[in-house]
Amino acid sequence: MTGMTGTPLRVGLVGYGLAGSVFHAPLIAATDGLTLDTVVTSSPERQEQARAEFGDALRFAATPDELWARADELDLIVIASPNKTHVPLATAALKAGLPVVVDKPLAGTAAEARELAALADERGLLLSVFQNRRWDNDFLTLRKLCGEGELGDVWRFESRFERWRPQPKGGWRESGDPAEIGGLLYDLGSHVVDQALVLFGPAASVYAEADIRRPGARTDDDTFIAITHTNGVRSHLYVSATTAQLGPRFRVLGSAAGYVKYGLDPQEAALREGKRPGDGTDWGLEPESLWGRIGSGESPLTGGGRPVPTLPGAYPAYYAAVADALRGTGENPVTALEAAAALDVLEAARRSARDGVAVAL
């Protein structure tokens, strides 16, 4: 592995669709100590797009097998390809002796996630999961409030990741084929469940409702997940593409105060617009008008409570932590076993929604 003497760690990126081009490639390129070496895509258009942004030194491969064949030239593989390929590609990378970052969801089942974790441990290799929304501005702010005891004992956590997309867009994410691991439960649900577990610990039981609302839709597009945590906190999580009026991103109710926050972290929109970390000093910042409010017995919509400055969102911190972990100077920012715990909840939610029962974990 390079990088021990300051040489950048060389990254191979598998996939240059939405995840690869909007999230991973820009964040890798913006991280000190990492260099985007090779992109795996067979699309001439996507190769041209990547070369235009990252320069002529960028290499390309048509298939992941080409990376395994020259594993000694790379220090990290990032898998940003369709969900159904995550497990086989991560397995192949680890067997080739390469550390791996996998976009969420790591796998379709918790059992597969734990098998991958065991393989990584056996080989002594990093296996990390890209749960970027642990570095959302609102989540970082809420985590700080909880850590400082501002809310007292948290009793209920409401989290919404809602969109208004009345027409299905198609593609594998909206396929009804279970092999594709599509649908909102495993897409946005991966984020809201992970955040709830990070904040409030393990789940004791799960109840869920999953619906297919839109004409022509083939997989869940309006889903609710209720988690009872082992410490007694209840999380109510909503993911939807059918929300004509968006609710608060967070509503958190505690024994001393509540926190209500509207709006979505600005980093994804900035990345989609071509903005990059390091371009200016305002990365991840949101306007004061979107700050959440904390208080008791008052409505934030009528000015009740006090505004809480939202911490800057910090997606670049994920890959900075990965680089540190590879050099042995830091910890894996998101482990495969953490991802497996979230998949336990997602699997229980799918069973609950199907059978109309609460599922104990």
N, C-alpha and C positions, 0 to 999 in steps of 0.2 A: 504494500500500500504506500502510495506517495503521501505527501502532506505532513510527514513527521518533522520535516525541516522547513516548513513554510511553503512547500510546493502545493499548489491547489489540488484538492481531491477531484478526480475526474468522474463525471457523472454521465451515465447512460440513461436516457429517458425513453421509455416505451410508451408510445401513443402521443399524438399531437392533435387530439380533438379539443373539446372544451377544457377538460381538466389539464391536459398537457400544455396547451398553448396559453390559456388564461391564467392558470394558477402556478403550475410547477416550473415551467421554463423561466418565467420572469423572476420568481422567487429564488430559484437556484442561482440564476445569473447575478442577482443582487446580493448574494451571500459571500462575504469574505471567506476565502479558504475553499470555495467550491467553484468549479468551472464546468459549464455545460459542454460536454465533449461530443456526444453522439445522440442523435434523435432517431428512433425507430419509427418510420412511417413509409409506406409504399406509395403514398400520394404525391405526385409531382407538385401539385398546388401547395400542399402543406410543407413540403421541403422548401419551396420557394419562399413561403411565408416565414418559415423559421430562419432561413439564411438571411432574409432581408432584415430581420430584427437582431440576430445574434452573430452575423458576420460570416465571411467565407471560410474561416477556420473550422466552423462547425461541420462535423461529419454526419453521415446518414447511413442507416442500415435498413434494408427492406423487411427483415424479419428479426425477432429476438434471438434466434439461433446464432446469428452472426455475432452478437455480443458475447454469448457463452464461449464462442470459438476464440475470442481474444480477451478473455476475462482478465488476463494479466495487465491489460492496458487500461482497466477501469477500477475505480475504488468504491462505487456505489451505483446501484440500479434503482431507478424510480419507475414504478409501474402505474401508469395513468391511462390504461386501456380499459375496455368494457368490463363490467363487474365479473362476468362469467370467466374471464381469463385470469383473474387475480391469483387464485390458488395455484393453477398450473405454472404460471410464469414466475411467481415467487418461489415455488418449489425448485424450478429449473435454475433460477439465479442462485439460490442458496447452495444447491448441489454443485454449481460451478464455482463456489467459493466466494461469492459476492454478497456484501451487505445489501439490504433491500429496504426501500420505503415503498409502501403500498397505499394507494388512495383508498379512502373508505368506500364501501364496507370491505374489510380485509377478506371476508369470505361469505359464503351463503349460510354457513352454520358455525356455531361456536366450536363444535368438535373439529372442524377443518382448521379453524383459527388456532386451536390448541395444538393440533398436529404440526402446523407451521412453526409455532413457538418452540415446540420440542426439537424440530429439525434445526432451527436457528441456534438453540442452546447447544445441541450436539456438535454443530460445526463451529461454535464460538463466534457467531456472526450477528451483527445488528439486524433486527427486524423491527421496523417502526411503521406506524400507521398515521397517515396524514389526516388528523382531526383538526383542521385549521381553525375551526370555530371556537376552540379553547382560547384563541387569541383574538376573538371579536372584542370590540370596544365595550359593549354592554356586559358581556360575560366577565371580562377583566374587572369592570367596575363593581358588578354584583359580588364577585368573589372577594374583593377588597372589603365591601360593606359587611359581608358575612364574617370575614375573618376578624374584623374590628368590633363585631358585636352590635353594630348599629341597629339591626332589626330585632335584637333579642333572640329568643329561640324561634327559628323558622318553623312554621307549621304547614304552610302550603306554598308550593312553587308552581306558577303557571308560566308556560313557555309556548310561544306561537311562532311558527315559521310558515307564514301564509302568503299565498299569491293569488292573483286573479288571472287565470289563463283558461277562459271558457272553451277554447278549441284545443284539443290534443295536438301536440307537435309531432307525434310519431317517433320512430327510432326505438332503439333497444330499451331506453329508459322507460318507455311506456308500453312495452310489449307485454302480452299476457302469458308468454312462455316462462314458466317458473325457472328454467335454466338460465334465463337472462338476469335474474336477480334484480328486476326492475321494480317500479312502483315507489310511491312516496315513503312507505314504511322503511325501506332499506336505504332510501336516498336522504331526504331531509330528516327522517326518523333517526338515522345514524348519528346526526349532529345533536338533536335535542336530547336523545337518551344519553349520549356520552356526556353532555354538559350536566345533566341531572345527576349522574353517578359521580362525576368529579366533585360536584358541590355537596351532595348529601349522602354519598356512600352507597353500599350495596342494596339491591332490591330484594324485598321479601316476597312480594306478589305483584302480579301484573294483570290489568284488565284493559281491553282495547276494543275499539269499533273501527272497522275499515270498510269504506264504501267506494263504489265506482259510480260517479255521478254524471259525468259528461257523456253526451251521445258519441259513440264511437270509441270511447276509452276502453282499455282492456285490462287495466290493473288499477290498484287503489289510487285514488286521487283526492281523498278526503278522509283523514285518519286521526283518531284520538287514542292516546295511550295514557293510562293512569298507573303510576308506580307507587306502591307503598314501600318506603325504604325501611330497612331494619331498625333505624333510629326513630321511626314514627313519622318522619316528614312524608307528606303526600305530594307527588309531582303530577300535574296535569299537563300533558304535552299535546299540542295540536300541529299537524302538518297538513297543508291543503293547497290545491291548485284552484279551488272553487270558491274562494272567499271574496265576495263582492265589496265588503267593508272590512278592512284589516283591523284586528284587535291589537292590544299592546304586545310588544315583543316579549316583555317580562311583566308579570305581576307577582310580587313575592310578599307574603303576609307572615309577620312574626309577632311575638308577644309584646314587643316594644314599638314597632313601626312597620310600615309597608313601603315597598319600593315599586314604582310603576315606570316603565320605560317603553316609549314608542320608537318606531323607526328601525332600520336595519343598518348594521355596520357598513361603512362606506367603501371598504377595501375591494370587495368583488367588483363593484361598479367602476371603481378607479382602474382596476386591472383590465376590465373589459374595454375601457376607453383608451387603453394604451399608456396610462400613467404607470410610473414605476417607482418602487421604494428608492429613496435617495435622490429623486428628481428635485425635491424641495424639503422644507422642514415640516410640512403639514400632513405627512402621511398618516392615515388612520384617524385624523381629527374630524369631528363633526361640529356643526354649528350649535351654539348655545341653545337655540330654539328646540333642539332635539334632546337636550339633557333630560334624564329621568328626574323624578321627584320622590322624596322620602317624607313621610309624615304619618299621622294617625288621626282617624276620624274625619278626614277631609278629602274632597275629590281633587285629584291633580288637574282635572280638566277645567276647574274653576280657580286654579291658582293655589290650591291647598298644598300644604307641605312646603319643603324647601328644595330648590334645584340642586342636583348632585352633578358636579362636573364629570363628564364621561371621560375615562382614561382613553388615550389613543389606542386604536386597534394595532395589532403587532404581528401580522402573519410572518414577516421575515424572521421573527424569533424562533419559529419552528425549525427552519433549515439551519439557522445558526446553532441551535441545540444539537441537531443531527451531526453537524460538522464537529462539534466538541465531543460528542459521544464516540465518533469514529476515531478521534485522536486520543481518546482515553482521558479527556479532561472534563467530562460531563456525563450526565445520565441520558438514556433514551427518553425523549420527551413524551412519547406515547407507545406503550408496549403492546405486543400482540395479546397478552393476557388481559389487558384493559379492554382491548377491542373484543375479545371473547366474552367478557362480562356484559358488554353492551349487546352482543349478538344473542346471549342468553335471553335478554329482555325482548329483543326483536322477535326471536322465535316464539317466546311465550305470548307476545302480543298477537302474532299471526294465528296461533292456536286459539287464543281467547276470542279474537274476532270471528273466527270460523265457527267455534262451538258455543259462543255466548256465555262463557264461564270465566271466572277469575282463575289465574294459574299461579300456584305457589312455586317459588324457586328454592 
